[in-house]
Amino acid sequence: MEKLQAFLAGERLDDVAIYIDEGLVGDDHNLGNMGTTVDTGIVLVVPGEAGRNAFAQATGIGAMEFAKEAMDRDGEIESTLAGGTCPDGEADHDIEFVLSFAEAKNEEVGGLYAEGDVIHAYAHCSCGVNFSHKWLAGSRKQPEQTDNE
């Protein structure tokens, strides 16, 4: 199974997924060889610590710092992690990057976490708004793009 599909199904709990808009990476990069190319950019699935470090290098923001800030606001992030809808509106709003990780099922916590593995996604919009979205792993439509590794 491809990396991104496995991640979204909750089968790569130790990994981090990162979406970067094509406008941020430019034309002269080789990230397409390392991840899943989507219409608007690229999604990388990287082992945990290396993924958090790559996110910080690419965005200038620490991964956990960003997640803590974004979790205060709910929004809609695409099931492919390749964009979403800014809670401040749709016109002139582009998702520049997304950070995502999966959390294992935890019956003691209850709620969504008792039902299965949970995907946490945090997005940054071009207007400066950060927001989050979480869902049960495997519960949303899976991407059809292929890994280019």
Secondary structure, 3 states (H helix, E strand, C coil): CCHHHHHHCCCCCCEEEEEEEHHHHCCCCCHHHCCEEECCEEEEEEEHHHHHHHHHHHHCCCHHHHHHHHCCCECEECCCCCCEECCCCCCCCCEEEEEEEEECCCCCCCCHHHHCCEEEEEEEECCCCEEEEEEECCCCCCCCCCECC
